[in-house]
Amino acid sequence: MLASIFSKTKPINYIILTILVVVSYSLYIGINQNINWTGYEIAKKSVLLILLLLTMYLSQWIVSRNRLVNDNAYAPLLFVSFLLLFPSVLVHTKVIISNYFVMLALRRIFSLHSLKQSKEKIFDASFWIFVASLFYFWSILFIILVLFAIAYYGIKDYKNWVIPFLALFCVTIFLALYLGFSDENYIEWFLTKSRISFDFLYFENIYQNIALAVFTSIALLYFITQLFSIKSKSYNMQNMHKKMILSFVIGVAIYIISSDKNNGVLMFTFFPLAVLGANYIERIPQHWRKEANIYTIFFIGVFFCIAQLIL
């Protein structure tokens, strides 16, 4: 049933997913968070919820506009399933904001294939990535994706290689103004934000540990199968899928090296993995296997969301 409902992009898909995100977000902050509900807190939580919804809508917009999947809504469904699997991400303010700006950057990066306004798109993508790094520093690694795109689409024009540095200069000015008003030192800010840690013993309960193991298994399935299926794609789409795979690898790298490690940081992998998963599911020939795959991932997400809510 789920595979049939989301096999086409229809308004009902967005209504269902919007309700799921709103309900899970409201329950998590209502049950697990001891919040003093001031006007500021209500506004803050409302903005974060809006950003989560916009991120979900952007995921479908990017895949549809760039034909990364067929005409279906599997990508946003998988994206929401991953959110349910790790409900703690719903309260990681900096990760949510940073990931939203990364999504804005990805929107411009994947539209580079049209070769229209390429310099503006390179600047926009670089700018949004550097803005994202102000909220979660290691999201700056997504600049690698911009450089990869430049190497593929615009290596003959040396000006394209200068554009990311112009974007960095602009964001640095904003940062300098902020640090000046807040009386902070730039070097101290940089050293604090750029810390690296490989300590993975951060789990607050067994469900977070098991959820990570399940997510890793799903990620390996989607990643490996799609990695080996790139050559079966049409030639003009192969680079698009290479960028998606690289985007996922960058998200994993951010999680691995982050000093304030938690399951919420995995949000940087949700969109690219959702696209890889959507490609995997739509290639399954038997309808019952599609249903089984989608139901399994969705209800695993629901189970772990409920399990972590009642702890």
C-alpha positions in Angstrom: 0.0 0.0 0.0 2.8 2.5 0.9 4.6 1.7 -2.3 1.4 2.4 -4.3 0.6 5.6 -2.5 4.1 7.0 -2.9 4.7 5.6 -6.4 3.5 8.9 -7.8 4.0 12.4 -6.6 0.6 13.5 -5.3 -0.6 16.1 -2.8 -1.7 13.4 -0.4 2.0 12.3 -0.1 3.0 15.7 1.3 0.0 15.8 3.6 0.8 12.4 5.1 4.5 13.2 5.5 3.8 16.7 6.9 1.5 15.2 9.6 4.1 12.6 10.5 6.9 15.2 11.0 4.6 17.6 12.9 3.3 14.9 15.2 6.7 13.2 15.9 8.3 16.6 16.5 5.5 17.8 18.8 5.6 14.5 20.8 9.4 14.4 21.1 9.8 18.0 22.4 6.6 17.6 24.5 7.6 14.3 26.2 11.4 14.3 26.2 12.2 18.0 26.7 11.8 20.0 29.8 11.1 23.3 28.2 10.0 26.6 29.8 7.4 27.6 27.1 8.2 31.3 26.8 7.3 33.2 23.7 10.9 32.9 22.5 10.9 29.1 22.9 7.6 28.7 21.0 9.0 30.9 18.2 12.3 28.9 18.1 10.6 25.5 18.0 8.2 26.7 15.3 11.1 27.9 13.2 12.9 24.6 13.6 9.7 22.7 12.6 9.3 24.8 9.5 13.0 24.2 8.5 12.4 20.4 8.9 9.4 20.6 6.6 11.2 22.8 4.1 14.1 20.3 4.1 11.7 17.5 3.3 10.0 19.5 0.5 13.4 20.4 -0.9 14.4 16.8 -1.0 11.5 16.1 -3.4 12.1 19.3 -5.4 15.7 18.4 -6.0 15.1 14.8 -7.2 12.1 15.8 -9.3 13.8 18.8 -11.0 17.0 16.9 -11.8 15.3 13.6 -12.6 17.3 11.8 -10.0 14.5 9.3 -9.5 11.4 8.5 -11.5 8.1 10.2 -10.8 7.6 9.0 -7.3 7.8 10.2 -3.7 10.1 7.5 -2.2 12.9 10.0 -1.4 10.9 12.2 1.0 9.3 9.1 2.5 12.7 7.6 3.3 13.9 11.0 4.6 11.0 11.1 7.1 11.6 7.4 8.0 15.2 8.3 8.9 14.0 11.2 11.0 11.7 8.8 12.9 14.6 6.4 13.3 16.7 9.1 15.1 14.1 11.4 16.8 16.9 13.1 18.8 17.8 15.0 15.6 14.6 16.9 16.1 16.1 19.0 18.9 19.6 19.5 17.5 19.1 23.1 16.4 22.5 23.7 14.8 22.3 20.5 12.8 18.8 21.3 11.5 19.8 24.8 10.5 23.1 23.8 9.0 21.5 20.9 7.0 18.9 23.2 5.6 21.5 25.5 4.2 23.4 22.5 2.8 20.2 21.5 1.0 20.0 24.9 -0.5 23.6 24.4 -1.7 22.8 20.9 -3.1 19.8 22.4 -5.0 22.3 24.7 -6.9 25.0 22.0 -7.3 22.7 19.5 -8.9 21.2 22.1 -11.2 24.7 22.8 -12.7 24.1 20.1 -15.3 22.0 22.6 -17.3 25.2 24.8 -17.8 23.0 27.9 -17.4 24.2 30.6 -15.0 26.9 28.3 -13.8 29.0 31.0 -12.1 26.0 32.2 -10.1 25.1 28.6 -9.1 28.7 27.9 -8.0 28.7 31.1 -5.9 25.3 30.3 -4.3 26.3 26.8 -3.5 29.6 27.8 -2.0 28.0 30.6 0.0 25.3 28.4 1.5 27.8 25.8 2.5 30.0 28.4 4.2 26.9 29.8 6.0 26.0 26.2 7.0 29.5 25.8 8.5 28.8 28.8 10.8 26.1 26.7 12.6 27.8 23.3 12.3 31.5 23.7 11.3 32.2 20.4 9.6 29.4 20.9 7.1 32.1 22.9 5.3 33.3 19.5 3.9 30.5 19.8 1.4 32.6 22.4 -0.4 34.4 19.2 -1.8 31.2 18.6 -3.8 31.3 22.1 -5.3 34.9 21.5 -6.3 34.0 18.2 -7.9 31.2 19.9 -9.8 33.6 22.6 -11.1 36.1 20.0 -12.2 33.4 18.2 -14.2 31.5 21.2 -15.7 33.9 24.1 -15.7 37.5 23.0 -15.5 38.5 25.1 -18.6 37.3 28.3 -17.0 39.8 29.2 -14.3 37.3 31.9 -12.9 35.1 29.1 -11.6 37.8 28.0 -9.2 38.0 31.5 -7.8 34.3 31.8 -7.1 34.2 29.6 -3.9 36.9 31.8 -2.4 34.8 34.9 -3.1 31.9 33.2 -1.3 34.2 32.4 1.6 35.4 36.0 1.8 31.8 37.2 2.0 30.9 34.8 4.8 34.1 35.6 6.6 33.1 39.3 6.7 29.7 38.4 8.3 31.5 36.2 10.8 34.0 38.9 11.7 31.1 41.4 12.3 29.4 38.9 14.5 32.5 38.1 16.5 33.2 41.8 16.8 29.8 42.5 18.3 30.0 39.5 20.6 33.5 40.3 21.7 34.9 36.9 20.7 38.2 35.9 19.2 38.3 34.5 15.7 41.1 32.0 16.4 39.4 30.7 19.6 36.1 30.4 17.7 37.8 28.4 14.9 39.7 26.1 17.2 36.6 25.4 19.2 34.4 24.7 16.2 37.0 22.6 14.3 37.7 20.0 17.0 37.8 16.4 15.9 36.8 13.3 17.9 36.6 9.6 17.1 34.8 8.7 20.4 31.6 6.8 19.5 30.6 6.0 23.1 27.9 8.7 23.3 24.7 6.6 23.4 22.1 7.5 26.0 20.2 4.3 25.7 20.3 1.0 24.0 17.7 2.0 21.4 20.0 4.7 20.0 22.7 2.1 19.7 20.5 -0.4 17.9 19.0 2.3 15.7 22.5 3.2 14.5 23.2 -0.4 13.7 20.0 -0.7 11.7 20.7 2.5 9.9 24.2 1.4 9.0 22.9 -1.8 7.5 20.3 0.1 5.4 23.0 2.6 4.3 25.4 -0.1 3.3 22.7 -1.9 1.2 21.7 1.3 -0.6 25.2 2.6 -1.0 26.8 -0.5 -2.3 24.0 -1.4 -4.7 23.9 2.1 -6.2 27.6 2.4 -6.4 27.8 -0.6 -8.6 24.8 0.4 -10.7 26.2 3.8 -11.9 27.4 2.4 -15.2 23.9 1.2 -16.0 22.6 4.8 -15.8 22.4 6.9 -19.0 25.7 8.7 -19.6 24.4 12.2 -18.9 23.0 11.0 -15.5 26.1 9.2 -14.3 27.7 12.3 -13.0 24.6 13.3 -11.1 24.6 10.0 -9.3 28.3 10.2 -8.6 27.6 13.6 -6.9 24.9 12.0 -4.8 27.2 9.2 -3.7 29.9 11.7 -2.9 27.4 13.8 -0.9 26.5 10.7 1.2 30.2 9.9 1.8 30.8 13.5 2.9 27.8 13.2 5.3 29.3 10.1 6.8 32.7 11.8 7.1 31.1 14.7 9.0 29.6 12.2 11.5 32.9 10.4 12.0 35.1 13.4 12.7 32.6 15.6 14.7 33.6 16.3 18.2 30.1 16.7 19.6 29.1 13.3 18.1 25.5 12.1 18.3 23.0 10.4 16.1 21.5 13.7 15.1 24.7 14.5 13.1 23.7 11.7 10.7 21.0 14.1 9.3 23.6 15.2 6.8 23.4 11.8 5.2 19.6 11.5 5.2 18.9 13.2 1.8 21.6 11.5 -0.3 20.8 8.1 1.3 17.1 8.7 0.7 17.8 9.3 -3.0 20.0 6.2 -3.2 17.3 4.2 -1.5 14.6 5.6 -3.9 16.7 4.4 -6.8 17.1 1.0 -5.3 13.4 0.6 -4.5 12.2 1.7 -7.9 14.5 -0.8 -9.6 12.9 -3.7 -7.7 10.8 -5.6 -10.3 8.3 -7.4 -7.9 5.7 -5.1 -6.4 5.5 -7.2 -3.1 9.2 -6.7 -2.6 8.8 -2.9 -3.0 6.1 -2.9 -0.4 8.1 -5.1 1.9 11.2 -2.8 1.7 9.2 0.4 2.3 7.1 -1.1 5.1 10.2 -2.5 6.8 12.1 0.8 6.8 9.0 2.9 7.7 7.9 0.8 10.6 11.4 0.4 11.9 11.6 4.2 12.1 8.2 4.4 13.8 9.2 1.6 16.3 12.5 3.3 17.3 10.8 6.7 17.5 8.2 5.4 19.9 10.8 3.4 21.9 12.9 6.5 22.4 9.9 8.6 23.3 8.7 6.4 26.2 12.2 6.1 27.8 
